[in-house]
């Protein structure tokens, strides 16, 4: 039995305003081809299929076209659970229709464990795998709020609720297996944050429960699970060093902080010929890079040098520049645009840490940033750049008119 574990597609996500549909389409095409080449029997998608609860028509089209393509392949089953970014009702809406394609969708937890414990069968209708498809467990699913409870009380209830839910689905799965009379593997799925899990700056991974830092430990998962396919964290990783409890990670870098990270999906193989109870073998399959990203940091000399290298190697991709030099450079954007003119380098973001430090440095010891309004900050910027005094009133007036216009547009939109 060959299983492919993936998660956190975030279809529809943008990067500093740049749409990435071509990347998502390329990934899904590659994934469908990988499923066919490796003769995958079941695909597990552990949450965050979409980036928002109301995905665009283009995002939906990519998702459904992919499911139809996989349904026509050698892959017998697809199991999709909702993540914290997904809308449970949206994912569940076509659930009955997708069942005809052997696509099983679990958008939310329900009172009936039958909805989460799936028996997958072979072409000859023989049971071959039990999947505990546990979606992202929302706060209301696993605890009852009480007035006056402390943060510690809340976290304790959340962790107890998650532990209890997994214990119940595991017990139900074992009962199912006994009823079937066949010793088939039990695989679980989940979308949560485990203690000690690795994240990357700017990856967009959110704390799952508002006002709480509740992270579950590997110890809450029942030992009856032969493999646990997790989603939520974007860095591919084992949990507590265990081969059979893993995050597949996101298949695309969600931000420039992940630019150098090798993305992958997990190939999980159960070999029945080697005897029951033997743990599966797990192998990572590297995901190709569909859109090159590069983060360039440092002073002007190191940044300009790296930009020259990228241009010389005919780099075709998106770049984030973080300036950290001592010199205050007011025309940083103009310099960078000149440096990459006529090349395949596209600069999506420029962060001038020196200017930020200088502006904040103008705040007196007895002040905080909260003590300043937007006009105060703009005036500090004029001072940092040593703009002549006689030019400042007109610039400040133009700035205030712009801010006022933006505010009025926002009020109208509301």
C-alpha positions in Angstrom: 0.0 0.0 0.0 1.6 3.3 -1.1 0.4 6.5 0.5 1.4 10.1 -0.4 1.1 12.6 2.4 1.0 16.4 1.6 -0.5 19.5 3.2 -0.7 23.2 3.3 -1.1 24.0 -0.4 -2.6 27.4 0.4 -4.0 27.7 -3.1 -4.7 31.4 -3.8 -2.0 32.8 -1.6 -0.2 35.9 -2.9 3.3 37.1 -2.1 3.5 40.9 -1.6 0.5 41.3 -3.9 1.8 39.0 -6.6 -0.6 36.2 -7.6 0.9 32.7 -7.8 -1.7 30.7 -9.7 0.9 29.5 -12.2 3.0 28.1 -9.4 0.0 26.3 -7.8 -1.0 24.9 -11.2 2.6 23.7 -11.9 2.7 22.0 -8.4 -0.6 20.2 -8.9 0.4 19.0 -12.4 3.7 17.7 -10.9 1.8 16.1 -8.0 -0.6 14.3 -10.4 2.4 13.0 -12.4 4.2 11.9 -9.3 1.1 10.0 -8.1 1.0 8.2 -11.5 4.7 7.5 -11.7 4.9 6.0 -8.2 1.6 4.1 -8.5 0.2 5.8 -5.3 -2.9 4.1 -3.9 -4.0 6.9 -1.5 -3.3 10.6 -1.3 -3.7 12.3 2.1 -4.0 16.1 2.2 -3.7 17.3 5.8 -5.4 20.6 5.7 -5.1 24.2 4.4 -6.0 23.4 0.9 -6.9 27.0 0.3 -5.4 30.1 1.8 -8.7 31.7 2.7 -12.2 30.6 3.7 -13.6 32.1 0.4 -11.2 31.0 -2.3 -11.3 32.6 -5.8 -12.9 30.9 -8.8 -9.4 30.3 -10.2 -8.3 28.6 -6.9 -11.4 26.4 -6.9 -10.8 25.5 -10.6 -7.3 24.3 -9.8 -8.4 22.2 -6.9 -11.3 20.4 -8.7 -9.4 19.9 -11.9 -6.7 18.2 -9.9 -9.1 15.9 -8.1 -10.7 14.9 -11.4 -7.3 14.1 -12.8 -6.2 12.0 -9.8 -9.6 10.2 -9.8 -8.8 9.0 -13.4 -5.3 7.8 -12.3 -4.2 4.6 -10.6 -4.8 6.4 -7.2 -7.8 4.7 -5.6 -8.5 7.2 -2.8 -8.0 10.9 -1.9 -8.6 12.0 1.7 -8.8 15.7 2.4 -9.2 17.3 5.8 -9.8 21.0 6.6 -7.1 23.2 8.1 -7.5 26.4 10.1 -7.4 28.4 6.8 -10.2 26.4 5.2 -13.9 26.9 5.5 -15.4 23.6 6.8 -18.7 24.3 5.1 -17.1 25.2 1.8 -14.9 22.1 1.7 -17.9 19.9 2.8 -20.4 21.3 0.2 -19.5 18.9 -2.6 -18.6 16.1 -0.3 -21.3 13.6 -1.5 -20.5 14.4 -5.1 -16.8 13.9 -4.6 -17.4 10.5 -3.0 -18.3 9.2 -6.5 -14.7 9.9 -7.4 -13.4 8.2 -4.2 -12.5 11.6 -2.8 -13.3 11.7 1.0 -13.6 15.2 2.5 -13.8 15.9 6.2 -14.3 19.6 6.8 -15.2 19.6 10.4 -15.6 17.4 13.5 -19.0 15.9 14.1 -20.7 13.9 16.8 -20.6 10.8 14.6 -17.1 9.2 14.5 -18.2 7.4 11.3 -17.6 10.7 9.5 -13.9 10.7 10.5 -13.0 7.0 10.5 -12.9 5.9 6.9 -12.4 2.3 5.7 -10.7 2.4 2.3 -11.2 -0.6 0.1 -9.4 -2.1 -2.9 -10.8 -2.5 -6.4 -12.1 -5.9 -5.2 -13.9 -4.2 -2.3 -11.4 -5.7 0.2 -10.6 -3.4 3.2 -7.0 -2.2 2.8 -6.6 0.9 5.1 -8.3 2.7 7.9 -7.9 6.5 8.0 -8.7 8.6 11.0 -9.3 11.8 9.1 -9.3 14.3 12.0 -9.7 17.9 10.7 -8.5 21.0 12.4 -10.3 20.9 15.8 -11.8 24.3 16.5 -12.0 25.6 20.0 -15.8 25.1 20.1 -15.4 21.4 19.0 -13.3 20.4 22.0 -14.1 22.5 25.0 -16.8 24.3 26.8 -15.9 27.9 27.7 -16.6 29.0 31.2 -16.7 32.5 32.7 -13.6 33.5 34.7 -11.4 30.6 33.5 -7.7 31.4 33.4 -5.3 31.0 30.4 -4.0 27.8 32.1 -7.5 26.4 32.5 -8.2 27.1 28.9 -5.0 25.5 27.6 -5.6 22.5 29.8 -9.1 22.0 28.4 -7.9 22.4 24.8 -5.2 19.8 25.2 -7.5 17.5 27.1 -10.1 17.9 24.3 -7.6 17.1 21.6 -6.3 14.1 23.5 -9.8 12.8 24.1 -10.8 13.3 20.5 -7.9 11.3 19.1 -8.4 8.6 21.7 -12.0 8.2 20.6 -11.3 8.0 16.9 -8.4 5.5 17.6 -10.7 3.3 19.7 -13.4 3.4 17.0 -10.8 2.6 14.3 -9.6 -0.4 16.3 -13.2 -1.6 16.8 -13.7 -1.3 13.0 -10.6 -3.3 12.3 -11.8 -6.1 14.7 -15.2 -6.1 13.0 -13.6 -6.4 9.6 -11.4 -9.3 10.8 -8.4 -8.1 8.8 -5.2 -6.7 10.3 -4.9 -3.6 8.1 -2.9 -0.4 9.0 -4.5 2.5 10.8 -3.3 5.9 9.6 -4.4 9.2 11.2 -4.4 12.7 10.0 -4.4 16.0 11.8 -3.9 19.8 11.5 -2.4 21.2 14.6 0.8 22.7 16.3 3.0 20.2 18.1 5.3 21.3 20.9 8.8 22.0 19.6 7.7 22.3 16.0 9.9 24.3 13.6 8.5 27.4 11.9 10.2 30.1 9.7 9.9 33.8 10.0 7.2 35.1 7.6 5.7 31.7 6.8 2.3 32.8 7.9 1.8 30.0 10.4 -0.7 31.1 13.0 -1.2 30.2 16.6 -4.3 28.0 16.4 -6.3 29.0 19.5 -6.8 32.7 20.2 -5.3 33.8 23.5 -3.6 30.4 24.0 -0.2 28.9 23.1 -1.5 25.4 23.4 0.9 23.0 21.5 0.2 19.3 21.7 2.9 16.8 22.5 3.5 13.6 20.6 2.4 11.7 23.7 -1.3 12.5 23.2 -1.5 10.4 20.0 -2.5 6.8 20.5 0.0 4.0 19.8 -2.4 2.3 17.5 -1.7 4.8 14.7 0.8 3.2 12.3 1.4 6.6 10.7 0.3 10.1 11.5 0.1 12.6 8.6 0.1 16.2 10.0 -0.4 19.6 8.5 -0.1 23.2 9.7 3.7 23.7 10.0 5.4 24.6 6.7 8.8 23.1 7.5 9.0 19.4 6.6 9.8 17.6 9.9 9.4 14.6 12.2 7.7 15.0 15.5 10.0 14.1 18.4 12.3 12.5 15.8 9.7 9.8 15.1 9.7 8.5 11.5 6.0 7.8 11.5 4.7 11.1 12.9 5.5 13.8 10.4 4.6 17.2 8.9 5.0 17.1 5.1 5.4 20.8 5.1 4.1 23.2 2.4 5.0 22.3 -1.1 5.7 25.9 -2.1 7.6 28.5 -0.1 5.1 30.7 1.6 7.5 33.6 1.9 11.1 34.6 1.3 12.2 33.1 4.6 11.5 29.6 3.1 13.4 30.4 -0.2 16.3 28.1 0.5 14.2 25.3 2.0 13.8 22.0 0.1 10.1 21.3 -0.1 8.9 17.7 -0.2 6.0 15.3 0.1 6.1 12.0 2.1 5.9 8.6 0.4 4.6 6.1 3.0 4.8 2.4 2.1 3.2 -0.4 4.0 4.6 -3.8 2.9 2.1 -6.5 3.9 4.5 -9.3 2.7 6.9 -8.4 5.5 4.4 -9.2 8.2 1.7 -7.2 10.0 2.7 -4.7 12.7 5.9 -3.7 10.9 6.2 0.1 10.7 5.9 1.6 7.2 8.9 2.9 5.3 8.9 6.7 4.8 10.7 8.5 1.9 10.7 12.2 1.0 10.1 13.1 -2.6 11.5 16.5 -3.4 9.2 19.1 -4.9 10.8 21.1 -7.8 11.1 24.9 -7.6 8.4 26.5 -9.8 9.2 30.1 -8.9 12.7 31.1 -7.8 12.8 33.3 -4.6 15.9 35.0 -3.1 16.3 37.1 0.0 19.3 39.5 -0.2 20.5 41.1 3.1 23.3 43.3 4.2 24.9 46.7 3.5 24.9 48.3 0.1 28.2 46.8 -1.0 27.0 43.2 -0.3 23.5 43.8 -1.8 24.8 45.4 -5.0 27.4 42.6 -5.3 24.7 39.9 -5.0 22.5 41.7 -7.5 25.3 41.7 -9.9 25.8 38.0 -9.4 22.1 37.3 -10.0 22.1 39.4 -13.2 25.3 37.6 -14.4 23.7 34.2 -13.9 20.5 35.2 -15.7 18.5 34.7 -12.6 14.7 34.7 -13.4 12.9 35.2 -10.1 11.6 37.3 -7.3 13.8 39.0 -4.8 13.3 40.5 -1.3 16.0 43.1 -0.3 16.7 43.9 3.4 19.1 46.7 3.8 21.1 46.6 7.1 24.0 49.0 6.4 25.2 51.9 8.6 24.8 54.5 5.8 21.4 56.1 5.4 20.4 55.6 1.8 17.3 57.6 0.8 17.3 56.5 -2.8 17.7 52.8 -2.1 14.8 51.8 -4.3 16.1 53.8 -7.3 19.5 52.3 -6.9 18.1 48.8 -6.8 15.8 49.4 -9.8 18.8 50.6 -11.8 20.8 47.6 -10.8 18.3 45.1 -12.0 17.1 47.0 -15.1 16.9 44.8 -18.2 17.4 41.5 -16.2 15.0 38.8 -15.1 15.2 39.9 -11.4 12.0 41.3 -10.0 12.2 43.0 -6.6 8.9 42.4 -4.7 9.9 44.0 -1.5 12.5 46.4 -0.1 12.9 46.7 3.7 15.2 49.5 4.8 16.1 48.6 8.3 18.4 51.6 8.6 15.7 54.1 7.9 13.4 52.3 10.4 16.1 52.4 13.0 16.8 56.1 12.4 13.1 57.0 12.6 12.7 55.1 15.8 16.0 56.5 17.0 14.4 60.0 16.9 12.0 59.0 19.6 13.1 60.4 22.9 13.6 58.1 25.8 10.4 59.3 27.5 8.4 58.6 24.3 7.1 55.4 22.7 5.9 54.9 19.1 2.3 54.9 20.5 2.9 58.5 21.6 3.4 59.7 18.0 0.7 60.1 15.3 1.3 59.5 11.6 2.3 63.1 11.0 4.8 63.0 13.8 6.5 60.0 12.2 6.5 61.7 8.8 8.2 64.7 10.3 10.8 62.5 11.9 11.5 61.0 8.5 11.9 64.5 7.0 14.4 65.3 9.7 16.3 62.0 9.2 16.7 62.7 5.5 17.8 66.3 6.3 15.1 67.8 4.0 15.4 71.6 4.0 13.2 73.4 6.6 11.5 75.5 3.9 10.3 72.5 2.0 8.9 70.6 5.0 5.5 72.4 5.4 4.4 71.7 1.8 5.5 68.1 2.0 3.7 67.6 5.3 0.6 69.2 3.9 0.7 66.9 0.9 1.2 63.9 3.1 -1.7 64.8 5.4 -4.0 65.2 2.3 -2.9 61.7 1.1 -3.6 60.2 4.6 -7.0 61.9 4.8 -7.9 60.7 1.3 -7.0 57.1 2.2 -9.0 57.3 5.4 -12.1 58.6 3.6 -11.8 55.8 1.0 -11.6 53.3 3.8 -14.7 54.7 5.6 -16.7 54.5 2.3 -15.6 50.9 1.8 -16.8 50.1 5.3 
